[in-house]
Amino acid sequence: MSAPALPDLAIPSQPGDTYADFCLWEYEAFADPAGRWRSETILLYSFALEGVEAEGRALLDSMKRAFGPFRTVWGIKEFDGRTSWEFYFYDYGRIARDRSASALLKALAPLHPCALTPPEDRPYFMFSIAFDAGQLRRRAPIGEIDFYIGNPGSTVSSGICYVQDETGLRMKNVYFFFDTATQREEAMRKLTTSAHYAEAQVWPAELAWPEMMRCKTVVVANKARNDALYFSRVDTAQLLWFLARTGFRADLREAIARNAARFEHLCFDTGYDFVLSQGQPRVAKASFYGYA
């Protein structure tokens, strides 16, 4: 059975809609939203392409019932030709949070049970859970949760990610946020200062692609086996350029391109992990983000 066309899954924008980036920070719509579509349209289409539209909808509906609309940040990811999804939930109240991992796990338990006990006494401001198509189909238990905690003392906005699984908590990644207009030089120094390669091996422009550097914020992430770079608040044209540059699946990319005018009021966020291969950077994983 073939997937429906993207317009068949369209969720129209409505007066009073909230617009937010992948940090759940709000922004003004880039264009008049009238007659255009919410970004979750793309998420639903990606579920359909993988044959899990019903399962994905059920999951998203449970998340919305738990925390309300416009509170779920979604990421569509590609790694080794495989698609997966990650969902992020923010509450900057930290310990005084209203939207906790425990509350979400309770809401999702009928679909995806979880035996983990989230560390609700820790000051995390965001957590995330991830699924692939197989896990959605078989209603697999949630075996990992990522928690993000602030990094006091850093000279720029930054956060530390810890993953919780059956073995406990361990550190995973560190993220540094730079304003592209005012902190570009600092961002490029951070980008080229890494244990994974020598500074002289790579020029910043080979990683921080000029086509993407009109973004609002650039994020440098240091991970265990590689580094990553994120471009926050990009327009639809930049999103399409990024998807082509990183080799994202053609059916999804082409569907967005055919309907690009329907998303021109939105900003998106994009990111990719990279490794050096024979001295040249290679895309190891790519992702882009919206909200629902």
C-alpha positions in Angstrom: 0.0 0.0 0.0 1.5 3.3 -1.1 1.7 6.3 1.3 -0.8 9.1 0.9 0.3 12.4 -0.7 1.6 15.1 1.7 -1.4 17.4 1.1 -3.7 14.5 2.2 -2.2 14.8 5.7 -2.2 18.6 5.9 -3.0 20.3 9.2 -4.0 23.9 8.4 -2.6 26.7 10.5 -5.1 28.4 12.7 -5.5 31.9 14.2 -3.8 31.8 17.6 -1.2 29.2 16.7 2.1 29.4 18.5 5.3 29.4 16.6 8.4 27.9 18.3 11.9 26.6 17.4 13.5 23.4 18.7 14.3 25.0 22.0 10.6 25.8 22.3 11.4 29.5 22.1 8.7 31.4 20.4 9.1 33.5 17.2 6.9 35.6 15.0 5.6 33.8 11.8 7.8 34.5 8.8 4.8 35.1 6.6 1.0 35.3 6.8 -0.1 31.9 8.1 -3.5 32.0 6.4 -3.9 29.1 4.0 -0.6 27.5 5.2 0.1 24.3 7.1 1.5 23.4 10.5 4.9 21.8 10.6 3.4 18.6 12.1 2.1 17.9 8.5 5.6 16.9 7.6 5.9 14.7 10.7 2.7 12.8 9.8 3.9 12.4 6.2 7.2 10.9 7.4 5.2 8.4 9.5 3.2 7.5 6.4 6.3 7.0 4.3 7.5 4.4 6.8 4.1 2.7 7.0 3.4 3.7 10.6 1.0 6.6 10.1 -1.6 5.2 12.6 1.0 4.3 15.2 2.7 7.7 14.8 -0.6 9.6 15.1 -1.5 7.6 18.2 1.8 8.5 19.8 1.6 12.2 18.9 -2.0 12.4 20.2 -1.0 10.9 23.5 1.8 13.5 23.8 -0.6 16.3 23.1 -3.1 15.1 25.6 -0.4 14.9 28.2 1.2 18.4 27.7 -1.1 20.3 25.3 -0.6 21.5 21.8 2.6 23.3 20.7 4.6 21.6 23.5 6.1 18.7 21.5 9.3 19.4 19.5 9.9 16.6 16.9 13.0 15.7 15.0 13.1 13.5 11.9 16.5 11.8 11.6 18.4 9.8 9.0 21.3 7.5 9.9 22.7 4.9 7.6 19.6 5.2 5.4 17.2 4.6 8.2 14.6 7.0 9.5 13.8 7.6 13.1 12.0 10.2 15.2 12.9 11.9 18.4 10.5 14.0 20.6 11.6 16.7 23.0 9.8 18.2 25.9 10.7 21.4 27.7 10.0 23.0 31.1 12.4 25.7 32.0 11.0 25.6 35.6 13.5 22.7 36.1 12.8 21.3 39.6 9.6 23.3 39.7 8.5 21.8 36.4 5.0 21.0 35.4 5.9 18.8 32.4 7.9 16.0 33.7 9.3 12.8 32.2 7.3 10.8 34.7 4.0 12.4 33.6 4.7 11.7 29.9 5.7 8.1 30.6 2.4 7.6 32.4 0.5 9.0 29.5 2.4 6.8 27.0 2.3 3.6 29.0 -0.7 2.1 27.1 1.3 2.4 23.9 4.9 2.2 25.0 5.5 1.1 28.7 8.7 2.1 30.4 10.4 0.5 33.5 12.7 3.5 34.1 12.3 5.9 37.0 13.2 9.4 35.8 15.4 11.5 38.1 12.8 14.1 39.0 15.0 15.5 41.8 17.5 16.7 39.1 17.2 20.1 37.5 16.7 19.0 33.9 15.0 21.5 31.6 14.3 19.1 28.8 14.0 15.4 28.1 13.6 13.4 24.9 12.6 9.9 23.7 13.2 8.3 20.4 11.5 5.6 18.2 12.1 3.9 14.9 9.4 2.4 12.7 9.8 -1.1 14.1 9.5 0.2 17.7 6.3 2.0 16.8 4.8 -1.1 15.1 5.4 -3.5 17.9 4.7 -1.0 20.7 8.2 -1.5 22.1 9.0 -0.4 25.6 10.9 2.8 26.1 14.4 1.8 27.1 16.2 5.2 27.0 15.5 8.8 28.0 17.8 11.7 27.4 17.9 14.5 30.0 19.4 17.9 29.4 20.8 20.0 32.3 22.2 23.5 32.2 25.9 24.3 32.4 26.5 27.2 34.8 29.8 29.0 34.4 29.9 28.6 30.6 30.5 31.9 28.8 27.8 31.0 26.3 24.5 29.3 26.6 25.1 25.6 26.9 23.7 22.3 28.1 24.8 18.8 29.0 22.9 15.7 27.8 22.7 12.5 29.9 21.1 9.3 28.8 19.2 7.1 31.3 18.8 3.4 30.6 18.6 0.2 32.7 22.2 0.7 33.7 21.6 4.2 35.1 22.6 7.7 34.0 25.7 8.6 31.9 26.9 11.6 30.1 26.3 11.8 26.4 26.8 15.1 24.7 27.6 18.8 25.4 25.9 21.6 23.4 27.0 25.2 23.0 24.6 27.9 21.5 26.0 30.9 19.6 24.2 33.9 18.2 25.1 33.8 14.5 25.2 37.6 14.2 27.3 38.4 17.2 29.2 35.3 18.2 30.2 33.8 14.9 33.9 34.0 15.6 33.5 32.2 18.9 31.3 29.5 17.3 33.9 28.8 14.6 36.7 28.5 17.2 34.6 26.1 19.1 33.8 24.1 16.0 37.4 23.6 15.0 38.6 22.9 18.6 38.0 19.2 18.9 39.6 15.9 20.1 38.2 14.2 16.9 40.5 16.1 14.5 43.3 18.6 14.3 42.3 22.2 13.9 44.3 22.5 10.6 42.5 19.6 9.1 39.2 21.4 8.4 38.2 24.9 7.5 35.0 26.2 9.3 33.2 26.9 6.0 33.5 23.2 5.1 31.3 22.5 8.1 29.4 25.7 8.8 28.0 25.9 5.2 27.5 29.6 4.1 24.1 28.7 2.7 22.9 27.8 6.3 24.7 30.6 8.2 21.8 33.0 7.8 20.3 31.1 10.7 19.5 32.8 14.1 21.6 30.4 16.2 24.4 28.0 15.5 24.9 25.1 17.9 28.2 23.1 18.3 27.9 19.7 20.0 30.7 17.6 21.3 29.8 13.9 21.3 31.6 10.7 22.3 32.7 9.7 18.8 32.1 12.7 16.7 31.0 16.3 16.7 27.8 17.9 15.3 26.5 21.2 14.1 23.0 22.6 14.2 21.5 25.6 12.4 18.5 27.0 14.3 15.7 29.1 12.7 16.2 28.5 9.0 13.6 29.2 6.4 12.0 26.7 4.0 14.5 27.4 1.2 17.4 26.7 3.6 15.7 23.6 4.9 15.4 22.2 1.3 19.1 23.1 0.6 20.1 21.3 3.8 18.1 18.2 3.0 19.7 18.0 -0.5 23.2 18.7 0.9 22.9 15.9 3.5 21.3 13.4 1.2 18.0 13.1 3.1 15.6 10.7 1.6 14.3 12.0 -1.7 10.6 11.2 -1.3 10.3 13.3 1.8 12.5 16.1 0.4 10.6 16.3 -2.9 7.2 16.3 -1.2 8.3 19.3 1.0 9.7 21.0 -2.1 6.4 20.6 -4.0 4.5 22.2 -1.2 7.2 24.7 0.0 4.8 27.7 -0.2 2.6 26.0 2.5 5.5 26.2 5.0 6.9 29.6 4.3 5.6 31.1 7.5 7.6 28.6 9.6 11.2 28.4 10.7 12.8 25.0 11.0 15.9 23.8 12.7 18.5 21.5 11.2 21.6 19.6 12.3 24.1 17.0 11.3 26.8 14.8 12.8 30.1 14.7 10.9 33.2 12.6 10.8 36.4 13.1 8.9 37.1 10.6 6.2 40.5 10.8 4.4 40.8 14.4 5.7 37.4 15.4 4.4 34.2 15.9 6.5 31.4 13.4 5.9 27.8 13.6 7.0 27.2 10.8 9.4 23.7 11.6 10.5 21.2 14.4 9.5 18.1 15.7 11.2 15.5 18.5 11.0 13.0 19.7 13.5 9.5 21.2 13.9 6.9 21.2 16.6 3.3 20.0 17.3 
